[in-house]
Amino acid sequence: MNIIFEYSPIFDQHISELMGTKLDEAAVSWVEGFLPEFSQRWNDAGTTLLDTACSVSGFKFKHSEMKCIVTVSDFVSMSHPFIVNVKKYRGVSNRDFLLEVVFHEALHILLTDNWKVWPTNLLKEHAGGDRDVEAHLHLMSVELATHMRLGNVDRLVEIDHWYEKIGGGYSAAWNIVRGEEKFKDFLGELKDPTQWQSTGAASADALQI
């Protein structure tokens, strides 16, 4: 699946006005030059992440190509619509972890494209009704399995720190899938819909974070 990265000055201008924040014009100038560099970096490494994620999950994206809007406003990264905030990577020499941010949001899209029943039995057992935990247990299982298959040990350490810093349901979900190889159970549930709760209802909204 190919991701096309684009910058929208109009989006950043209007969202900044709505949020009551000032748009950094220097960041705007920077991001327009940064995009070609990052697009190439994604093509070199990011596509391997997505291909591996599809392999470990057994899922496929509905579309062969997607657009991702990058922002240097104070707006958060999200999957629906596909937006990634790159503001904090200006002036940083190592921007490789930005690949993980894009990968995380793309995994939300992958799961939403394929989800059939909600909630699953494992979500009822482990999530405790926390929406952030529910939205991330299967996603983080795919994320973890992808990096394990690729041998990205250092990246997994970075992800440990990332989710710990975010806290809340993110760190809770990551700790669940990291502990006692629980990620294998969630991957098994993705690959075997007969394990899902038959009385549930599909709810893509629950995965769109």
Sequence and secondary structure as in RCSB ss.txt:
>XXXX:A:sequence
MNIIFEYSPIFDQHISELMGTKLDEAAVSWVEGFLPEFSQRWNDAGTTLLDTACSVSGFKFKHSEMKCIVTVSDF
VSMSHPFIVNVKKYRGVSNRDFLLEVVFHEALHILLTDNWKVWPTNLLKEHAGGDRDVEAHLHLMSVELATHMRL
GNVDRLVEIDHWYEKIGGGYSAAWNIVRGEEKFKDFLGELKDPTQWQSTGAASADALQI
>XXXX:A:secstr
 EEEEEE HHHHHHHHHHHT    HHHHHHHHHHHHHHHHHIIIIIHHHHHHHHHHH    S SEEEEEEE SS 
  BTTTTEEE GGGTT S  TTHHHHHHHHHHHHHHHHH  SSS HHHHHHTTT HHHHHHHHHHHHHHHHHHHH
T HHHHHHHHHHHHHH HHHHHHHHHHHGGGTHHHHHHHHH GGGS TT    GGGG  
